[in-house]
């Protein structure tokens, strides 16, 4: 898993493009998801997401994925679960102070962000982990939130006045 995680960071631009395509698809599917019911889709989509993101990023399914903001390096892999940058214990060679055999997640995040078109997002402040979302699908959450934002309100045409 660790080798694949490092590969994903080295190919962060490719992963970013794939993620953007996935996000557009999920948002476009929002009306269908609403008809089916997000609650019905939650378990099967979370299972697929856990498998895909687990393989590529060693995802911990925190429910609020920030991979696109952290150079495709999951901050939940940090032994200290730091979501906004490295601790003061990063070794001179870029390895973790807690797990010396592992490169610091944030050293990897900065390297991955440098390869991404939207790499500046690494400077955005990340919200703390909302533990009630643990194990839920971030993909469905994005579809619901962005799909709802894209849909015109009831009784409107969606066109500017």
C-alpha positions, 0 to 999 in steps of 0.5 A: 500500500505504501508504494502505491500511495507514493506512486499516487503522490508522484502522479498527483497531476494525473490523479487530480485530472481523474478526480476532477472528471469523477467530481463532474460526473458525480455532480451531474448524477445528483438528480439521479442520486436524489431520485434513488435516495442518497441513503440507499446509495451510502453503503455501496458507494462507500464500499467502492470508495473505500476500495479505490481510495484505500488502494491508491491513497491508503485512505482512512475514510474520514468522510471529509476528503482533502486529497485534492488540497493536499497533493494527493497525500492523505493527512489521515496517514499522519500518526498524529492526524495533523490536517494542516501541516507537519509537526515539528518532528519531521526529520532532516531526511523528510521522514516521520519522527513517529514512524521513521521508515515512512516519509512525512505525509506533509513532505509528500503533500508539498511534493504532490501539490507542486505537481498539481494545477491547483497545488496552491490549495495546500495553503487552505486551512482544513477543517478538523475531522468530523468524527461522525462522518467516519466511514461515510462516502465523501464522493456522495457528500460532494455530489449532494453539496455541489449538485444542490448548489448547481440546481436552480431553486424550486420555482426558478429558471436558474437564469439570471434576472 
